[in-house]
Amino acid sequence: MSSARQIITYEQLHSLWLRWQAMSPRPPLDRWLKQHAAGWRRHQGEPMPMAVSDAMIQAVRYMQLACALEAVQRQGANIDWMTWDDTWQPDDSDQLSRNNFWYWIHQRCEGRWRVPQDWNSGSRKQCFIDFQERAMSNPLSPEWMLWHGLRPQWLPLLQQRAERSRWSDMDLQRFVEQQSARPPLWLRINTSESPETILPQLLDAGIQADIRNGTLCAQGGNGLQQSEPYKAGKVEIQDLASQQLSNMVAARKGDKVWDCCAGAGGKTLAIASRMEQKGVVVATDLHQFKLDELKRRAKRASYLNIRTFTWDAEAPLRLPAEVARQQGFDWVLIDAPCTASGTWRRNADARWRFDASDSAEMEALQQKILNNACAAVRKGGHMVYATCSWQLSENEEAVATFLANHPEFALESQQMVGAPQQDADCMFVAKMTRMA
Ligand SMILES: C[S@@+](CC[C@H](N)C(=O)[O-])C[C@H]1O[C@@H](n2cnc3c(N)ncnc32)[C@H](O)[C@@H]1O
């Protein structure tokens, strides 16, 4: 594999797959592929072919489907998929032979890698065609879920979401179908320039970009971070749902804002961009290394009014003097740690770490953060609670539990943003106001 133009074979992909599988603990595939691509560039002197990362992402997305197809090939189509799914585990894909695994993945995504000439024939081909036909003619069936890389057991949870958010059947179908593809790379503009002004600058830098619904987006990130608009801090990568969520914090010039789970600052920067350097944004997180990245990004965008320090949610925050003087922040954003089920389109492997029956610990952490952050909201101020998950338990139910214990807060609004209406991640956002 010494040239980007060289054709990748499934044997080569499999050795890469085994290397990732052997990692302990196994890092998120996306991050691992980025590191691998950097190593590739260093050793080969040219970029890693897109086909390699595409194939790895498709393999992880459809590894349960590969197991299901293998089961049909061996036992026939008469399988109770809900029972089968109950005992299926991600490691089961290791039981498939290298050929069979990559055969099914190749069929599902019409892979752009080299396979033996006589591969695509015989009973396996027929088994695949029959499965596809059954899946596609039965939307919302277990086989249809498997076809889109989702566990059949998640269907009732998704149906609850659809009912709660008044998604039509078509919306729900679109949501599931969207899981088979990454959303584009949405960009947020940090300056007062318009998308129409920045677009030609991106195109000149060789970035495939366009404007959708008034927002810039790029197809893939290759070269974006080396482009002039990015290096000059004019644009930030931020998913469309995340941009909408940040907009719920309608901070004005001079406001005091606390982004209490700020991470690397995606939302912090979006909020600061509207404050014209007036007022203060306090950004905290459990992890200092994330805040270090936030500081780098803030510097690139020339935001001088962001302060960072660690906070672990074990107790209420000691308010900075100028915030204490006004008895709390005008806005507190809790972008809570969550199962991140709304980001599976970008982080294909995250779905296999999701266990809906084991979310008590996460929900307890979300309540702890809500309970300890709310003390920092001034009377009349607002608290925005958000997750990038779609289950009710981390969202509407979490908000209801909090409000039952805190009658001093009133719910202003709560909604899902992004997918399925938009080609984006799927996030939840609730706005509450402190009344007393
Ligand atoms: C959804 S992420 C935040 C993403 C970030 N707001 C952004 O826009 O990039 C949740 C964050 O909560 C942080 N976190 C997890 N447990 C925490 C705790 N006990 N106290 C404070 N922050 C915590 C994580 O480190 C993570 O950065």
The ligand as a MOL file (V3000), in Angstrom:
LIG
                    3D

  0  0  0     0  0            999 V3000
M  V30 BEGIN CTAB
M  V30 COUNTS 27 29 0 0 0
M  V30 BEGIN ATOM
M  V30 1 C -21.0310 16.5410 25.7840 0
M  V30 2 S -19.4590 16.8110 26.3550 0 CHG=1
M  V30 3 C -19.2710 18.5340 26.1990 0
M  V30 4 C -18.9650 18.9940 24.8070 0
M  V30 5 C -18.6520 20.4680 24.7280 0
M  V30 6 N -19.6250 21.2990 25.3820 0
M  V30 7 C -18.4930 20.9240 23.2970 0
M  V30 8 O -19.3470 21.6500 22.7890 0
M  V30 9 O -17.4990 20.5300 22.6770 0 CHG=-1
M  V30 10 C -19.6150 16.6430 28.0860 0
M  V30 11 C -18.4260 17.0910 28.8870 0
M  V30 12 O -18.7060 16.8430 30.2590 0
M  V30 13 C -17.4860 16.5940 30.9070 0
M  V30 14 N -17.7450 15.9160 32.1910 0
M  V30 15 C -17.9400 14.6020 32.4230 0
M  V30 16 N -18.1470 14.3800 33.7230 0
M  V30 17 C -18.0880 15.5820 34.3460 0
M  V30 18 C -18.1900 16.0060 35.6860 0
M  V30 19 N -18.4060 15.1460 36.6720 0
M  V30 20 N -18.0550 17.3190 35.9470 0
M  V30 21 C -17.8340 18.2020 34.9610 0
M  V30 22 N -17.7130 17.8600 33.6500 0
M  V30 23 C -17.8370 16.5700 33.3540 0
M  V30 24 C -16.7080 15.7580 29.9070 0
M  V30 25 O -15.3190 15.8450 30.1300 0
M  V30 26 C -17.1330 16.3560 28.5760 0
M  V30 27 O -16.1910 17.2640 28.0990 0
M  V30 END ATOM
M  V30 BEGIN BOND
M  V30 1 1 1 2
M  V30 2 1 2 3
M  V30 3 1 2 10
M  V30 4 1 3 4
M  V30 5 1 4 5
M  V30 6 1 5 6
M  V30 7 1 5 7
M  V30 8 2 7 8
M  V30 9 1 7 9
M  V30 10 1 10 11
M  V30 11 1 11 12
M  V30 12 1 11 26
M  V30 13 1 12 13
M  V30 14 1 13 14
M  V30 15 1 13 24
M  V30 16 1 14 15
M  V30 17 1 14 23
M  V30 18 2 15 16
M  V30 19 1 16 17
M  V30 20 1 17 18
M  V30 21 2 17 23
M  V30 22 1 18 19
M  V30 23 2 18 20
M  V30 24 1 20 21
M  V30 25 2 21 22
M  V30 26 1 22 23
M  V30 27 1 24 25
M  V30 28 1 24 26
M  V30 29 1 26 27
M  V30 END BOND
M  V30 END CTAB
M  END
